[in-house]
Amino acid sequence: MSLFTPLFFLAFLFVGMLPQKVSASQRYWGPEFEFTTRKLQKLWKDENLVQVPGRLGVWTGAEEGEAKRLARALKIKCKAIVGCRSRKDEYRFPGDTIFEFSDSFWIRLSYDPGVIEFQMQKLTIQQLKEKASFIQEFIFNTAAEKGFFMTQEEAGHINVSLDFLNNPKHAPFKFLSYLSFLESLQELWQGGMGYFKDTGRPLAAFGARARNLFSNFLSVVRFYESERSELTGELLYKRRQNMGLISEALDFLVHQVYKPKKLDTSTLSGADELKGRVHDKAVNIDSMLHAFWDERPIEDMSLESFRIELRAIYAQKSIYQFIAQAEFIDAIMRTLEKSKFPLIFINRPLVYPSYESILSVFYVLCHEIGLDPREYRKHILSEDFKSMRVPKIVLGQKNKITQRDEFLVLRDLTWYLPFFPKFQDNFMKLLDHVDA
């Protein structure tokens, strides 16, 4: 009974929220481009690490100096750009530098333990494409000229500002639909787009209790949504103008679901580090919780108030890779919107998928969200997949089955079928053919 008491309260928030008409979405995307140097790598490898007062984690002690060295090169380029100016910015750390341009666009140079980091103003995908060549030259080319580079040891976090301001009464279902779907895609966060066992854990890494709690929460939400009354819907509509109750849901997810009292340490290394670091999740929703704590009316909130952070992603090697990743995630979200925000969570233990399984999931997913997997593969999947042969999966096409064993991995995708109604018929025909 103790489990469903808070679930009932939180579910009440979402009763009657399923939209009747879905409007076009406009999302804003903000990167965290991370770079390293030989110096930082050596210090980190040699474990010459120090703790800095007032900062979390351990540091090499050289991050600020390396950031300032790159800042000097960027300032030279800034002087040659009409309308560009640079200034110190202590948004995070004393060594931060911000570059501002005549069209109000800005880029910040900062640092984190073992890396230097670029952040910039959030833009739509179209705006990113329009500025791509400039961003590539200013950030990536300049960094390369000064000996900065990235590896799969560094992360490339993607911040997505959701479009809740345009349609606030649909916001709760959008949020839960995005979250449940992304948390079901373990293959992406466990080797597909990235793998960071300490700083980008999927929900499954928090153990069976967390998974079951989240699954039960969604079940209660779905049940009470289907049983809603006109009176309940009317009462909730009056409360939609103030999003304080969403704060309750976020607080429950962050502190109860994502931080269970008992961790599944059999599949989670560095379990002790999890305490006090609840933001280190593959899909991080903490910033939304912080924004809602003061219960401001939704009209007073900015785009930053409705942000999720995707953390289990390898560092991008170009702005073009970041744009492709944004298009990929955006296509997933648009597919959910067209389906009226389904609340589906595939409750599986933490998986360690094979390369073949990850590649298969990627191709099936691209088919469903309307993207060409051949075009996006090099940008979405990690470097480990460059030389891999594409599994012989029938994506609505009539391909000749030549090797029976190649479809054994395909059987492992049956748990994905609730997401992919278009693919289901072809999939089942395939299995029938293999069994024949």
LINDA-V161804 format. One record per residue. PSI is psi in radians with two decimals (none if undefined). OMEGA is omega as a letter, one per 30 degrees, with the letter a starting at -180 (NA if undefined). Layout:
psi: [PSI & PSI]
omega: [OMEGA & OMEGA]
This chain:
psi: [-0.58 & -0.50 & -0.74 & -0.20 & -0.91 & -0.54 & -0.70 & -0.76 & -0.77 & -0.62 & -0.57 & -0.53 & -0.64 & -0.05 & 2.27 & 0.19 & -0.16 & 2.14 & 2.61 & -0.46 & 2.28 & 2.17 & 2.85 & 2.51 & 2.65 & 1.86 & 2.67 & 2.43 & 2.25 & 2.24 & 2.88 & 1.57 & 2.10 & 2.35 & 2.73 & 3.11 & 2.93 & -0.66 & -0.84 & -0.71 & -0.78 & -0.79 & -0.69 & -0.73 & -0.68 & -0.06 & 0.59 & 1.17 & 2.61 & 2.76 & 2.33 & 2.21 & 2.30 & 0.03 & 2.56 & 2.67 & -3.03 & 2.64 & 2.75 & -0.38 & -0.13 & -0.02 & -0.82 & -0.72 & -0.71 & -0.67 & -0.73 & -0.61 & -0.75 & -0.62 & -0.65 & -0.71 & -0.67 & -0.59 & -0.61 & -0.76 & -0.61 & -0.69 & -0.46 & -0.04 & 2.16 & 2.21 & 0.01 & 2.40 & 2.61 & 2.67 & 2.78 & 2.52 & 1.99 & 0.67 & -0.69 & -1.00 & 2.80 & -0.51 & 0.15 & 2.57 & 2.38 & 2.43 & 2.15 & 2.47 & 2.91 & -0.43 & 0.31 & 0.00 & 2.50 & 2.70 & 2.30 & 2.35 & 2.09 & -2.77 & 2.78 & 3.03 & 2.03 & -0.05 & 2.84 & 2.71 & 2.39 & 2.37 & 2.78 & 2.92 & 2.41 & 2.39 & 2.77 & 2.92 & -0.70 & -0.73 & -0.65 & -0.72 & -0.65 & -0.53 & 0.09 & -0.85 & -0.66 & -0.81 & -0.70 & -0.76 & -0.83 & -0.77 & -1.12 & -0.78 & -0.71 & -0.76 & -0.76 & -0.69 & -0.51 & 0.25 & 0.30 & 2.48 & 3.08 & 2.65 & -3.11 & 0.05 & -0.37 & 2.67 & 2.75 & 1.31 & 2.50 & 2.11 & 2.20 & 2.01 & 2.01 & 2.78 & 0.81 & -0.43 & -0.57 & -0.48 & 1.23 & -0.52 & -0.24 & -0.03 & -0.79 & -0.76 & -0.66 & -0.87 & -0.86 & -0.60 & -0.81 & -0.84 & -0.83 & -0.68 & -0.83 & -0.63 & -0.30 & -0.35 & 1.07 & -0.54 & -0.55 & -0.71 & -0.14 & 0.65 & -0.33 & -1.15 & -0.33 & 2.95 & 1.88 & 1.61 & -0.35 & -0.41 & 0.05 & 0.99 & 2.29 & 2.89 & -0.66 & -0.45 & -0.23 & 0.03 & 2.99 & -0.65 & -0.76 & -0.78 & -0.80 & -0.63 & -0.77 & -0.75 & -0.75 & -0.66 & -0.83 & -0.62 & -0.74 & -0.72 & -0.81 & -0.72 & -0.87 & -0.42 & -0.72 & -0.39 & 0.22 & 2.66 & 2.89 & -0.65 & -0.79 & -0.77 & -0.69 & -0.74 & -0.73 & -0.58 & -0.66 & -0.44 & -0.12 & -0.44 & -0.44 & 2.16 & 0.42 & -0.61 & -0.49 & -0.52 & -0.64 & -0.73 & -0.78 & -0.72 & -0.70 & -0.79 & -0.78 & -0.79 & -0.30 & -0.80 & -0.93 & -0.13 & 1.20 & 2.79 & -0.54 & 2.15 & 2.60 & 1.48 & -0.16 & -0.43 & 0.24 & 1.90 & 2.68 & 0.66 & -0.60 & -0.48 & -0.30 & -0.49 & 2.19 & 0.08 & 0.88 & -0.21 & -0.20 & 1.11 & 2.71 & -0.73 & 1.77 & 2.13 & 0.14 & -0.61 & -0.56 & -0.71 & -0.78 & -0.68 & -0.52 & -0.13 & -0.62 & 0.04 & 0.74 & 2.64 & 2.56 & -0.54 & -0.37 & -0.03 & 2.69 & 3.08 & -0.56 & -0.39 & -0.42 & 1.11 & 2.34 & 2.66 & 2.16 & 1.98 & -0.42 & 1.04 & 2.30 & 2.66 & 2.32 & 2.45 & -0.11 & 2.85 & -0.48 & -0.59 & -0.71 & -0.74 & -0.75 & -0.70 & -0.70 & -0.74 & -0.65 & -0.88 & -0.68 & -0.69 & -0.64 & -0.82 & -0.68 & -0.62 & -0.70 & -0.68 & -0.73 & -0.49 & 0.24 & 0.74 & 1.12 & 2.51 & 1.49 & 2.22 & 2.15 & 1.88 & 1.65 & 2.60 & 2.94 & 2.25 & 2.64 & 1.38 & 2.66 & 2.84 & -0.68 & -0.70 & -0.74 & -0.79 & -0.67 & -0.80 & -0.73 & -0.79 & -0.71 & -0.77 & -0.78 & -0.71 & -0.72 & -0.57 & 0.05 & 0.46 & 2.64 & 1.96 & -0.50 & -0.57 & -0.64 & -0.24 & -0.81 & -0.37 & -0.54 & -0.86 & 2.74 & 3.00 & -0.41 & -0.30 & 0.02 & -0.73 & 0.13 & 2.47 & 2.46 & 2.26 & 2.59 & 1.36 & 2.36 & 1.94 & 1.20 & 0.25 & 2.85 & 1.56 & 2.54 & 2.29 & 2.07 & -0.53 & 2.03 & -0.73 & -0.43 & -0.30 & 0.04 & -0.70 & -0.53 & -0.57 & -0.54 & -0.18 & 0.04 & -0.51 & -0.20 & -0.16 & -0.62 & -0.44 & -0.42 & 1.26 & -0.60 & -0.59 & -0.28 & -0.79 & -0.82 & -0.66 & -0.83 & -0.62 & -0.64 & -0.83 & -0.68 & -0.71 & -0.71 & -0.64 & -0.38 & none]
omega: [a & l & a & l & l & l & l & a & a & l & a & l & a & a & l & a & a & a & l & a & a & l & l & a & l & a & l & a & l & a & l & a & a & l & l & l & l & l & l & l & a & l & a & a & l & l & l & a & a & l & a & l & l & a & l & l & l & a & l & a & a & a & a & l & l & l & l & l & l & l & l & l & l & l & l & l & a & a & a & a & l & l & a & l & l & l & l & a & a & l & l & a & a & a & a & l & l & l & a & a & a & l & l & l & a & l & l & l & a & l & l & l & l & a & l & a & l & l & l & a & l & a & l & l & l & l & l & l & a & a & a & a & l & a & l & a & a & a & a & a & l & l & a & l & a & l & l & a & l & l & l & l & a & a & l & a & l & l & a & l & a & a & a & a & a & a & a & a & l & a & a & a & l & a & a & l & l & a & a & l & a & l & l & a & a & a & l & a & a & l & a & l & a & l & a & a & a & a & l & a & l & a & a & a & l & l & a & a & a & a & a & l & l & l & l & l & l & l & l & l & a & a & a & l & a & a & a & l & l & a & l & l & l & l & a & l & l & a & a & a & l & a & a & a & l & l & l & l & a & l & l & a & a & a & l & a & a & l & a & a & a & a & l & a & a & a & a & l & a & a & a & a & a & a & l & a & a & a & a & a & l & l & a & a & a & a & l & l & a & a & a & a & a & l & l & l & a & a & a & a & l & l & a & a & a & a & l & a & l & a & a & a & l & a & l & a & l & l & a & l & l & l & l & l & l & l & l & l & l & l & l & a & l & l & l & l & l & l & l & l & l & l & a & l & l & a & l & l & l & a & l & a & l & l & a & l & l & a & l & l & a & a & l & a & l & l & a & a & l & l & l & a & l & a & a & a & a & a & a & a & a & a & a & a & a & a & a & l & l & l & a & l & l & l & a & a & a & l & a & l & a & a & a & a & a & a & l & l & l & l & a & a & a & l & l & a & l & a & a & a & a & a & a & a & l & a & a & l & l & a & l & a & a & a & a & NA]
